């Protein structure tokens, strides 16, 4: 397909504080071997007490604007993928736009959990189809450590904090990458498998203690089955409808949730070893930020060259999942 959606810049920001597996043994009943064997994660980053998701996103956004060589006032849209907003309202996008001084742009958040980057690419493509001269700041930012139950060893070891920002345009000039195609799907009947609490269904009165429904909960075994099956199927769908196979793909960049999921998806797609990029060991699951963070690291490591085609895929709460083809 002809790309009408182009990434002009891609920047990242991770908090300075690193939380190792050894650090976690001091707060929950776990150990290094248990975590690495089941997840592949060795450390994750944790935002400071005075930082929120918008702060992480703002820092990534400023870097992206500088990389693209454009001013905040040139932006037409600011959209943010997050499942951990600072507050329910106003949106993180509005907060970031205000801090950047964009002026009266269209700004909004959307929630697709770990599939946020891929859903956001689809949104950007739709916006550009309607307004080809738009300049979109697309932010993925997550403060997941604010929503983990540190006494639940099955979930607290999984998540980290990070943010990414892309400048997305319709102009094919001197760009980083073009979006060849994207497919997004969901299944709300399985909504209870992964839940990030803290919304209005948590009915607290002033002074009430926080209950378990405030935190991330996940049914790991069932999540694994749905994640692998749906990520593989949607990758095959996006390839087939473009007349491609995995042989036409230079690098698979899956959502960095769990090493077992990554390996299973790569194996079923007949892509393994150097054809799959992995950095879950350093960051854990950063939800919507994980794929663009991985792409940024892959570029820095020389794993992505001009002309390369990337297949990216994700799965998250909702349930949501998606896949996209990017040409660098």
Secondary structure, DSSP 8 states (H G I E B T S, - for coil): -----EEEEEEEE--S-EEEHHHHTTTSS--HHHHHHHH---EEE---TT--HHHHHHHHHHHHHHHHT--GGG-SEEEEE-SS-SSSSS-HHHHHHHHHT--S-EEEEE--GGGHHHHHHHHHHHHHHH-TT-EEEEEEEE-GGGS--TT-HHHHTTB--EEEEEEEES--SS-SEEEEEEEEEE-GGGGGGEEE--STTS---TT----GGGSEEE-HHHHHHHHHHHHHHHHHHHHHTTT--GGG-SEEEE--S-HHHHHHHHHHTT--GGGB---HHHH-B-GGGHHHHHHHHHHHTT---TT-EEEEEEEETTTEEEEEEEE-
